[in-house]
């Protein structure tokens, strides 16, 4: 599994990091029995569907030590997986109380409290600016950009897994937003894509 993680993330992965992710997977499976963190049907393939799918976003980190924010982190996907693989600070934003509590408990148990912050609130209430913004299955692209723009600075990278809808969502968003964008094929699903955006700003006629 270390080799698969290294291919997905595009960087070396230590045994300690694998142990951390394995412990996270077990916590996730256990917690999923009492709250619907991920679809039950995906648990048998949890490493491909969730862990590697999240890990691949690390490839778009602009520099080592960059700050990350994960909007609507839910079960910690992709934010907690990213936090295990990067060196910089990671903020997990999750307004739902039970999911935020799961994230807080998992961060503490994983020994990541010095670098990982859980914000149990709506994204509109979060302050600060980040080098990378991620979000997985939160909102259509145009709406997501509006939700998170206040967290971006001029050099922020948006790394957004968008599945099969990437092309259509980008076309729709470009009616109201301008940005530099490219689409990268997912390493876990050849039919899915990751949108990588930079220099995002609203069009003046928006």
C-alpha positions in Angstrom: 0.0 0.0 0.0 2.9 2.4 0.6 3.8 2.1 -3.1 0.2 2.9 -4.1 0.2 5.9 -1.8 3.5 7.1 -3.2 2.2 6.9 -6.8 -0.9 8.7 -5.9 0.7 11.5 -3.8 3.8 11.8 -6.0 6.2 11.7 -3.0 7.7 9.3 -0.5 5.5 7.9 2.2 6.9 6.6 5.5 5.8 3.5 7.4 4.6 5.9 10.2 2.3 7.7 7.7 0.9 4.4 6.5 0.2 3.4 10.1 -1.5 6.7 10.8 -3.8 6.3 7.7 -4.5 2.7 8.6 -5.6 3.8 12.1 -7.8 6.5 10.5 -9.4 4.0 8.2 -10.3 1.8 11.2 -11.7 4.8 13.1 -13.7 5.8 10.1 -15.2 2.3 9.7 -16.2 2.2 13.3 -17.7 5.6 13.4 -19.6 4.9 10.2 -21.7 2.4 12.1 -23.3 5.3 14.1 -23.2 8.1 11.6 -23.2 8.1 7.8 -19.7 9.4 7.1 -19.2 7.6 3.8 -21.5 5.4 1.7 -21.6 1.8 3.1 -21.1 0.5 -0.4 -17.6 2.1 -0.6 -16.2 0.5 2.6 -14.9 -2.6 0.9 -12.9 -0.5 -1.5 -12.1 2.3 1.0 -8.4 2.6 0.1 -9.1 3.3 -3.6 -12.4 5.1 -3.3 -11.4 7.4 -0.5 -7.7 7.3 0.7 -5.9 7.2 -2.6 -8.5 9.4 -4.2 -7.7 12.0 -1.5 -4.0 11.4 -1.5 -3.6 12.3 -5.2 -4.5 16.0 -4.4 -1.1 16.3 -2.7 0.5 16.4 -6.1 -0.8 19.9 -6.7 0.8 21.4 -3.6 2.6 24.5 -4.8 5.4 24.2 -2.3 6.4 22.2 0.8 4.9 23.6 3.9 1.9 25.2 2.1 -1.2 25.9 4.1 -4.4 23.9 3.1 -8.1 24.4 3.8 -10.6 21.6 3.2 -14.2 22.9 2.7 -16.9 20.6 4.0 -14.4 18.1 5.2 -17.1 15.6 6.4 -15.2 12.4 7.4 -11.9 14.1 6.7 -11.8 13.3 3.0 -9.6 14.7 1.5 -8.4 16.9 4.4 -7.2 14.4 7.0 -5.5 12.2 4.3 -3.7 15.3 3.0 -2.7 16.3 6.5 -1.0 12.9 7.0 1.0 13.5 3.8 2.1 17.1 3.9 4.2 19.2 6.3 2.2 22.4 6.4 -0.9 23.4 8.4 -4.3 22.0 7.4 -7.7 23.5 8.3 -10.8 21.2 8.2 -14.0 23.1 7.9 -17.1 21.1 8.8 -20.4 22.7 10.1 -22.2 19.4 11.1 -21.7 18.8 14.8 -21.2 15.0 14.8 -18.8 15.1 11.9 -16.8 17.9 13.4 -16.6 15.9 16.6 -15.3 12.9 14.7 -12.7 15.0 13.1 -11.6 16.6 16.4 -11.3 13.2 18.0 -9.4 11.7 15.0 -7.0 14.6 14.8 -6.2 14.2 18.5 -5.8 10.5 18.3 -3.5 10.8 15.2 -1.1 13.2 16.9 -1.8 15.9 14.3 -3.1 18.6 16.7 -0.1 20.9 16.2 -0.7 21.2 12.5 -4.4 20.4 11.9 -7.3 22.7 13.0 -11.0 21.7 12.9 -13.4 24.6 12.3 -16.9 23.4 13.3 -18.7 26.2 11.4 -19.9 27.2 8.0 -17.2 28.2 5.5 -18.5 31.8 5.4 -17.4 32.2 9.1 -13.8 31.0 8.5 -11.1 33.7 8.3 -7.6 33.6 6.9 -6.0 32.9 3.5 -4.6 29.6 2.3 -2.2 28.3 -0.3 -4.4 25.4 -1.4 -8.2 25.0 -1.2 -9.8 21.6 -1.5 -13.4 20.4 -1.4 -14.9 17.0 -2.3 -18.5 16.6 -3.2 -19.6 19.9 -1.6 -21.2 22.1 -4.3 -21.1 22.8 -8.0 -17.9 24.6 -9.0 -19.4 28.1 -9.5 -21.1 28.0 -6.1 -18.0 26.6 -4.5 -15.8 29.4 -5.8 -18.2 31.9 -4.3 -18.2 30.1 -1.0 -14.4 30.0 -0.7 -13.0 33.0 -2.5 -12.4 34.9 0.7 -10.0 32.2 1.8 -7.8 32.7 -1.4 -4.9 35.0 -2.1 -3.4 35.8 -5.5 -1.3 32.6 -5.6 -3.9 30.1 -4.2 -4.3 26.8 -5.9 -7.8 25.1 -6.0 -7.5 21.3 -6.2 -11.0 20.0 -6.7 -12.0 16.4 -7.5 -15.0 16.7 -9.7 -15.6 13.3 -11.1 -17.3 13.0 -14.5 -18.9 16.4 -14.2 -15.6 18.4 -14.3 -15.9 19.7 -17.9 -19.5 20.8 -17.6 -19.1 22.4 -14.2 -16.1 24.3 -15.5 -18.0 25.5 -18.5 -20.9 26.7 -16.3 -18.6 28.4 -13.8 -16.7 30.3 -16.5 -19.9 32.3 -17.2 -19.3 34.1 -13.9 -15.7 33.4 -13.0 -12.4 33.8 -14.7 -9.4 31.7 -13.8 -6.5 29.6 -15.1 -7.7 26.0 -15.2 -6.6 22.6 -16.2 -8.2 19.2 -15.8 -6.1 16.2 -14.5 -7.3 12.6 -14.9 -7.9 10.9 -11.5 -5.5 8.1 -10.7 -8.3 6.1 -9.1 -10.9 6.5 -11.9 -9.9 7.1 -15.5 -13.4 8.6 -16.1 -13.1 11.2 -13.3 -11.1 14.4 -13.3 -9.6 16.9 -10.9 -9.9 20.6 -11.6 -6.8 22.6 -10.8 -7.5 26.3 -10.7 -5.5 29.4 -10.0 -6.0 33.2 -10.3 -9.7 32.8 -9.6 -11.7 36.0 -9.5 -15.3 37.0 -10.3 -16.1 38.5 -13.7 -17.1 42.1 -13.5 -20.5 41.4 -15.0 -21.3 38.6 -12.5 
